[in-house]
Amino acid sequence: MKFFIDTTGQDLALAIFDENYFLIDFLVETVFNKADLLPSYVKKILNKNSLKINQIQDFYLNLGPGMFTGCRVALVFTRTIAQLNKVNIYTTNSFALSSFLNKNEDIYYISTSSKYAFQASAKNGKITSKISEVNNPSLKASKIDYFLIFNSFYLASLIFKKELNFLKIKPLYIKEPTIG
């Protein structure tokens, strides 16, 4: 079984796929306390489908950029599972997901807060420019089309990279967070 998790934006997006990349179930919901809610939402979607976490062999994560805490939540959750079970972790970024199946090169904007946004050109799931900070965070942020990704997950899986050492995976922070 395969499990997709994205906690980097306003939405919490989860999806379960079988070994042939067939969509079994999904959940996309706007939530604010992803760190608190992710474990219960994962448990809920697994229980609904009579599955256990140890039946998941592959995790697909978006590492950002996005909201600071959101970029870490899915990664920490999945790392914990990886320490207990032998699983594969695959990662990608928000720009790749936003541009999935778009054959034209476009500029995508990712909002990380009310003050910060970042832009990059991307095409067909690949970043084609340097990621840069945008001085006008009021620009309309790009939306990830989860339904397109979920319904074409075999193709979407090709924009993810298999991670060989889950302890070395880092969230994609474009600007170092200011804490304190």
NORGISUL-V844736 format. One record per residue. RES is the residue in one letter. SS is DSSP state (H for helix, E for strand, - for the rest). PHI is phi in degrees with one decimal (none if undefined). OMEGA is omega as a letter, one per 40 degrees, with the letter a starting at -180 (NA if undefined). Layout:
res=(RES & RES)
ss=(SS & SS)
phi=(PHI & PHI)
omega=(OMEGA & OMEGA)
This chain:
res=(M & K & F & F & I & D & T & T & G & Q & D & L & A & L & A & I & F & D & E & N & Y & F & L & I & D & F & L & V & E & T & V & F & N & K & A & D & L & L & P & S & Y & V & K & K & I & L & N & K & N & S & L & K & I & N & Q & I & Q & D & F & Y & L & N & L & G & P & G & M & F & T & G & C & R & V & A & L & V & F & T & R & T & I & A & Q & L & N & K & V & N & I & Y & T & T & N & S & F & A & L & S & S & F & L & N & K & N & E & D & I & Y & Y & I & S & T & S & S & K & Y & A & F & Q & A & S & A & K & N & G & K & I & T & S & K & I & S & E & V & N & N & P & S & L & K & A & S & K & I & D & Y & F & L & I & F & N & S & F & Y & L & A & S & L & I & F & K & K & E & L & N & F & L & K & I & K & P & L & Y & I & K & E & P & T & I & G)
ss=(- & E & E & E & E & E & - & - & - & - & E & E & E & E & E & E & E & - & - & - & - & - & E & E & E & E & E & E & E & E & - & - & - & H & H & H & H & H & H & H & H & H & H & H & H & H & H & H & - & - & - & - & H & H & H & - & - & E & E & E & E & E & - & - & - & - & - & H & H & H & H & H & H & H & H & H & H & H & H & H & H & H & H & H & - & - & - & E & E & E & E & E & - & H & H & H & H & H & - & - & - & - & - & - & - & E & E & E & E & E & E & - & - & - & - & - & E & E & E & E & E & E & E & - & - & E & E & - & - & - & - & E & E & E & - & - & - & - & - & - & - & - & - & - & - & H & H & H & H & H & H & - & H & H & H & H & H & - & - & - & E & E & E & - & - & H & H & H & - & - & - & - & - & - & - & - & - & - & - & -)
phi=(none & -124.2 & -134.1 & -101.7 & -136.2 & -133.9 & -120.4 & -80.4 & -109.2 & -71.6 & -91.4 & -98.6 & -119.4 & -130.0 & -153.4 & -115.1 & -129.4 & -80.7 & -66.0 & -99.2 & 68.2 & -81.8 & -67.1 & -97.3 & -163.9 & -150.0 & -145.9 & -130.6 & -145.6 & -78.7 & -137.7 & -106.3 & -105.4 & -60.9 & -61.1 & -76.8 & -94.1 & -54.7 & -58.4 & -71.3 & -68.4 & -63.6 & -59.8 & -61.2 & -70.6 & -67.4 & -60.3 & -57.7 & -107.6 & 53.3 & -117.8 & -118.5 & -58.9 & -73.6 & -87.6 & -87.4 & -100.0 & -129.0 & -112.9 & -116.5 & -123.2 & -95.3 & -92.2 & 112.9 & -68.8 & 175.5 & -67.3 & -51.7 & -67.0 & -58.8 & -65.2 & -93.4 & -57.5 & -64.2 & -64.5 & -63.7 & -58.8 & -71.0 & -60.0 & -61.5 & -62.9 & -64.2 & -74.9 & -98.8 & -132.6 & -82.3 & -133.1 & -100.6 & -119.2 & -118.1 & -130.1 & -150.3 & -130.9 & -62.4 & -67.9 & -63.4 & -66.0 & -64.5 & -97.5 & -53.7 & 65.6 & -90.9 & -77.3 & -96.9 & -75.2 & -131.1 & -94.9 & -114.7 & -115.6 & -117.7 & -86.9 & -107.4 & -171.3 & -71.0 & -103.9 & -125.3 & -145.5 & -131.9 & -132.5 & -160.5 & -85.0 & -150.3 & -152.5 & 50.8 & 83.3 & -131.9 & -71.7 & -117.5 & -147.2 & -74.2 & -82.5 & -134.4 & -75.6 & -106.6 & -80.9 & -120.3 & -68.3 & -80.5 & -59.9 & -67.3 & -69.8 & -70.2 & -104.7 & -84.8 & -87.9 & -61.3 & -66.8 & -64.0 & -63.0 & -65.6 & -82.4 & -131.5 & -67.7 & -59.1 & -64.1 & -62.5 & -61.5 & -72.4 & -91.7 & -99.0 & -111.8 & -73.9 & -91.0 & -90.6 & -132.3 & -64.5 & -77.0 & -96.4 & -71.7 & -125.2 & -61.9 & -89.6 & -95.7 & -82.8 & -123.8 & -61.4 & -66.6 & -98.7 & -115.8 & 101.4)
omega=(a & a & i & i & i & i & a & a & i & a & i & a & i & i & i & i & i & a & i & i & i & a & i & a & i & i & i & a & i & i & a & a & a & a & i & a & a & a & a & i & i & i & a & a & i & i & i & a & i & i & i & a & a & i & i & i & a & i & i & a & i & a & i & e & a & i & a & a & a & i & a & a & a & a & i & i & a & i & i & i & a & i & a & a & i & a & i & i & i & a & i & a & a & a & i & i & a & a & a & i & i & a & i & i & i & i & a & a & i & i & i & i & i & a & a & i & i & a & i & i & i & a & i & i & i & i & a & i & i & i & a & i & i & a & a & a & i & i & a & a & i & i & i & i & a & a & i & i & a & a & i & a & i & i & i & a & a & i & i & i & i & i & a & i & a & i & i & i & i & i & i & i & i & i & a & a & i & a & i & NA)
